[in-house]
Amino acid sequence: MHSNPFTFCPHCSGETISEVSEGKLLCSQCEFILYFNPSPCIALVTFSPEDKLLLTRRAKNPGQGKLGLPGGFCEHNETFEQTLKREVREELSVSLSDIHYLTSKFDTYEYKGITYSTLCVIFTAKLATYELDSISDELDDILYYNLRDVPLEELAFASQIELIKELQNK
């Protein structure tokens, strides 16, 4: 589910753009179709040598002050693996090894009054070190939890709550 951010057609500037189905916008003047597809993003599930899940505390909205997995949005001409490595380097100042696909989840992401659909590709990997000295200004903290003790009500995104519940039930 998303909100239609467009008042005018991006092709003819007509004022008659409307949603004809979820994620599909149509201009009735020029019949231009705009597909409002999910935005791709990634997240990392990683466990310390003590088998504790690494979570971050978000410094910015959406979800400021809440917990989340390290990750972020794909940039233009970037693969999921490149996004994962870049985001982890930017957020945690550390490199990754032993990267494996885990699953994917749909979610929504509210930004400046627009609700975007997201498709999050989730990986597992090992960090070069779990003693993290430097974190991004996008984060307030790094925390480690026993998987069973993750405070689900403090997670910022519904997809991550669903994922953690699935991991807890394995």
C-alpha positions as CSV (number, residue, x, y, z in Angstrom):
1,M,0.0,0.0,0.0
2,H,1.3,3.5,-0.9
3,S,0.0,6.9,-1.3
4,N,-0.2,8.6,-4.7
5,P,2.4,11.5,-4.5
6,F,1.5,12.8,-8.0
7,T,-0.9,15.6,-8.8
8,F,0.3,15.9,-12.4
9,C,1.2,13.4,-15.1
10,P,5.0,13.2,-15.4
11,H,4.6,12.8,-19.2
12,C,2.1,15.4,-20.4
13,S,1.6,17.5,-17.2
14,G,-2.1,16.7,-17.2
15,E,-4.1,16.9,-14.0
16,T,-5.9,13.6,-14.4
17,I,-3.5,11.0,-13.1
18,S,-5.2,8.4,-10.9
19,E,-4.6,5.0,-9.4
20,V,-6.1,2.3,-11.5
21,S,-4.7,-0.6,-9.4
22,E,-2.3,-0.9,-6.5
23,G,1.0,0.5,-7.8
24,K,-0.3,1.5,-11.2
25,L,-1.1,5.1,-12.0
26,L,-2.8,6.2,-15.3
27,C,-3.1,9.6,-16.9
28,S,-6.5,9.8,-18.6
29,Q,-5.3,12.6,-20.9
30,C,-2.3,10.9,-22.6
31,E,-2.8,7.3,-21.2
32,F,0.7,7.3,-19.8
33,I,1.1,4.5,-17.2
34,L,3.4,5.0,-14.2
35,Y,4.3,1.9,-12.3
36,F,4.9,2.7,-8.6
37,N,6.9,-0.4,-7.8
38,P,8.3,-1.4,-4.4
39,S,11.6,0.2,-3.5
40,P,14.4,-2.4,-3.1
41,C,16.3,-2.4,0.2
42,I,18.4,-4.8,2.2
43,A,18.9,-5.8,5.8
44,L,21.5,-7.9,7.6
45,V,21.0,-10.6,10.2
46,T,24.3,-11.2,12.0
47,F,25.2,-12.9,15.3
48,S,28.2,-12.1,17.5
49,P,30.6,-15.0,18.5
50,E,28.5,-15.2,21.6
51,D,25.4,-15.9,19.4
52,K,23.7,-12.6,20.0
53,L,21.8,-10.8,17.3
54,L,23.1,-7.3,16.3
55,L,20.5,-4.6,16.3
56,T,20.8,-0.9,15.8
57,R,18.9,2.0,17.4
58,R,17.7,4.4,14.8
59,A,18.7,8.0,15.1
60,K,16.3,9.3,12.4
61,N,12.7,8.8,11.2
62,P,11.0,6.7,10.3
63,G,11.2,4.8,13.5
64,Q,13.5,7.2,15.3
65,G,14.5,5.6,18.7
66,K,13.4,2.2,17.6
67,L,15.4,-0.9,16.9
68,G,16.2,-2.3,13.5
69,L,18.6,-4.5,11.5
70,P,21.5,-2.8,9.7
71,G,20.6,-2.0,6.2
72,G,19.1,0.5,3.8
73,F,17.9,1.3,0.2
74,C,19.6,0.2,-3.0
75,E,21.1,2.9,-5.1
76,H,20.9,3.2,-8.9
77,N,22.9,0.4,-10.7
78,E,23.7,-1.3,-7.4
79,T,23.2,-5.1,-6.7
80,F,21.7,-6.3,-3.4
81,E,25.1,-7.6,-2.3
82,Q,26.8,-4.2,-3.2
83,T,24.1,-2.4,-1.2
84,L,24.6,-4.7,1.8
85,K,28.4,-4.1,1.8
86,R,28.0,-0.3,1.3
87,E,25.3,0.1,4.0
88,V,27.2,-2.0,6.6
89,R,30.4,0.0,5.8
90,E,28.5,3.3,6.1
91,E,26.6,2.4,9.3
92,L,29.0,0.2,11.2
93,S,32.4,1.0,9.5
94,V,33.1,-2.7,9.1
95,S,33.5,-5.2,6.2
96,L,31.5,-8.5,5.7
97,S,32.3,-12.1,4.9
98,D,30.3,-15.3,4.4
99,I,27.3,-13.5,2.8
100,H,24.2,-15.6,2.2
101,Y,20.7,-14.8,1.1
102,L,18.2,-15.5,3.9
103,T,14.7,-14.3,2.7
104,S,12.8,-11.3,1.5
105,K,9.9,-9.4,3.0
106,F,7.4,-6.7,1.9
107,D,6.9,-3.6,4.1
108,T,6.0,0.0,3.9
109,Y,8.2,3.1,4.6
110,E,6.8,6.5,5.4
111,Y,8.9,9.4,4.1
112,K,7.8,13.0,3.9
113,G,4.1,12.2,3.8
114,I,4.4,9.4,1.2
115,T,4.1,5.8,2.1
116,Y,6.3,3.7,-0.1
117,S,6.1,-0.1,-0.6
118,T,9.4,-1.8,0.0
119,L,10.9,-5.1,-0.9
120,C,13.6,-6.0,1.6
121,V,16.1,-8.6,0.7
122,I,17.6,-10.0,3.9
123,F,21.1,-11.6,4.1
124,T,23.2,-13.3,6.8
125,A,26.9,-12.5,7.0
126,K,29.8,-12.2,9.4
127,L,31.3,-8.9,10.4
128,A,35.1,-8.5,10.4
129,T,34.8,-7.5,14.0
130,Y,31.9,-7.2,16.5
131,E,33.7,-4.7,18.6
132,L,32.4,-1.7,16.8
133,D,34.1,1.6,17.6
134,S,32.5,3.9,15.0
135,I,28.8,4.1,13.9
136,S,27.0,6.3,11.5
137,D,25.1,9.4,12.5
138,E,22.0,7.5,11.3
139,L,22.3,5.3,14.4
140,D,22.2,6.1,18.1
141,D,23.5,2.7,19.3
142,I,24.5,-0.8,18.6
143,L,22.9,-3.5,20.8
144,Y,23.2,-7.3,21.0
145,Y,20.3,-9.5,22.1
146,N,19.8,-13.2,22.7
147,L,17.3,-14.0,19.9
148,R,14.6,-15.0,22.3
149,D,15.0,-11.7,24.2
150,V,14.6,-9.3,21.3
151,P,11.9,-6.7,22.4
152,L,9.6,-7.0,19.4
153,E,7.6,-4.0,20.4
154,E,10.7,-1.8,20.0
155,L,11.4,-2.8,16.4
156,A,10.7,-0.1,13.8
157,F,9.4,-2.2,10.9
158,A,6.7,-4.9,10.7
159,S,8.7,-7.0,8.3
160,Q,11.5,-7.2,10.9
161,I,9.1,-8.2,13.6
162,E,7.8,-11.0,11.3
163,L,11.4,-12.1,10.5
164,I,12.5,-12.2,14.2
165,K,9.4,-14.2,15.1
166,E,10.3,-16.7,12.3
167,L,13.9,-16.9,13.6
168,Q,12.7,-17.4,17.1
169,N,10.5,-20.3,16.1
170,K,13.2,-22.3,14.3
